[in-house]
Structure formats: structure tokens, C-alpha cells
Amino acid sequence: MGRKLTVYDPAEDLTSAEAIGVFLTEAFRTEDAGYIAHALGVVARAKGMAEIASRTGLSRVQLYRSFSSAGNPRLKTILAVTRAVGVELSAQPPGRRPRRAQQPARRAA
């Protein structure tokens, strides 16, 4: 019999402030504006899009549109959403970035 595959939604696993912080930190490390916008949309869905809309004064439709794959959210929207989900953005000089823990090298079997 064939396997039944399900769609994974990362919003389901973003249940704590720490998980959200790690998720967004990794998104920002990609330096890919589209991916960062998508990640913010995932976090907004995890928190509840209606709740985020209420806190930001933006409509749910506007939020979904801004954080869709074709969206391009304005800085004002990004700042409002990050504030609403309880995330604080900060900037650091490039040399002061926290380093990722190095993964052990995998050996071929």
C-alpha cells in the first residue's frame, strides 16, 4: 500500500516564545527577504491571524496578502507584526553575530 503523506505546518510547533525566537532568528540568517516575510507570516498564523490583526489594526486579508509568497510587506507592517507576536528586533555589527554550533561531520556508511 502507498504511504499517506501529510503537509507539515511549522506554525503548529511554534508554541513558545523561545521557539518563535529561534525560528525567526534562523529566517533572518538566510538574508532572504521573501523567506523572512514568509517566516513572519508563519509566526502570525501560529499566534492567530485574527489576534494579530486586532493588535496591529491591520485586516486579516492584508496580513495574509503581505506575508504570502507573492507579498512584499512594508517595514511598518513588519514592525507592527513583530511587536504583536512579542518579538524584538535588534541590529549588531557583522562581527558580533552569535555563531551557530558546528554540526559533527557525517561519515559515509
C-alpha positions in Angstrom: 0.0 0.0 0.0 1.1 3.6 -0.6 2.0 5.9 2.2 -0.2 8.8 3.0 1.7 12.0 3.3 0.6 15.0 5.2 1.5 18.6 4.8 3.8 19.9 7.6 2.8 23.3 9.0 5.6 24.8 11.1 3.1 27.1 12.8 1.8 24.1 14.8 5.2 23.8 16.5 5.6 27.4 17.4 4.1 27.2 20.8 6.6 29.1 22.9 8.4 32.5 22.7 11.7 30.6 22.6 10.6 28.5 19.6 9.4 31.6 17.8 12.7 33.4 18.5 14.7 30.5 17.2 12.5 30.2 14.1 12.8 33.9 13.2 16.5 34.1 14.0 17.1 31.3 11.5 14.9 33.1 8.9 16.9 36.3 9.3 20.2 34.5 9.0 19.2 33.4 5.4 19.2 37.1 4.4 16.4 36.2 2.0 13.6 38.9 2.2 11.0 36.6 0.8 11.8 33.8 3.3 11.8 36.2 6.2 8.4 37.6 5.2 7.1 34.0 4.9 8.5 33.1 8.4 6.8 36.2 9.9 3.6 35.0 8.3 4.0 31.6 9.8 4.5 33.1 13.3 1.5 35.3 12.8 -0.6 32.2 11.9 0.8 30.4 15.0 -0.3 33.2 17.2 -3.7 33.5 15.5 -4.1 35.8 12.5 -7.3 37.4 13.9 -5.5 38.2 17.1 -2.5 39.7 15.2 -4.9 41.7 13.0 -6.6 43.1 16.1 -3.3 44.0 17.8 -1.9 45.7 14.7 -5.0 47.4 13.4 -4.5 45.6 10.0 -7.0 43.4 8.4 -6.6 39.6 8.2 -6.7 39.8 4.4 -4.0 42.5 4.4 -1.8 40.3 6.7 -2.3 37.2 4.6 -1.6 39.1 1.4 1.5 40.8 2.9 3.1 37.5 4.1 2.1 35.4 1.1 4.7 34.1 -1.3 3.9 37.0 -3.7 3.7 39.5 -0.8 6.1 42.3 -0.1 5.3 43.7 3.4 6.2 47.2 4.2 8.6 47.9 7.1 5.7 49.4 9.0 3.8 46.1 8.7 6.8 44.0 9.7 7.4 46.2 12.8 3.7 46.0 13.8 3.6 42.2 13.4 6.9 41.6 15.3 5.6 43.8 18.1 2.3 42.0 18.1 3.9 38.5 18.3 6.2 39.6 21.1 9.5 39.7 19.2 12.0 42.4 19.5 14.3 43.2 16.5 17.9 44.4 17.1 20.9 45.1 15.0 24.5 44.1 15.6 27.8 44.7 13.8 28.5 41.7 11.5 31.5 40.5 13.6 29.3 40.2 16.7 26.8 37.7 15.4 26.4 34.7 17.6 28.0 31.7 15.9 26.0 28.5 15.3 27.1 25.4 17.0 29.0 23.3 14.5 27.5 20.1 13.4 29.7 17.0 13.6 30.8 15.8 10.2 28.8 12.9 8.8 30.6 9.9 7.6 29.5 7.8 4.7 28.5 4.3 5.6 
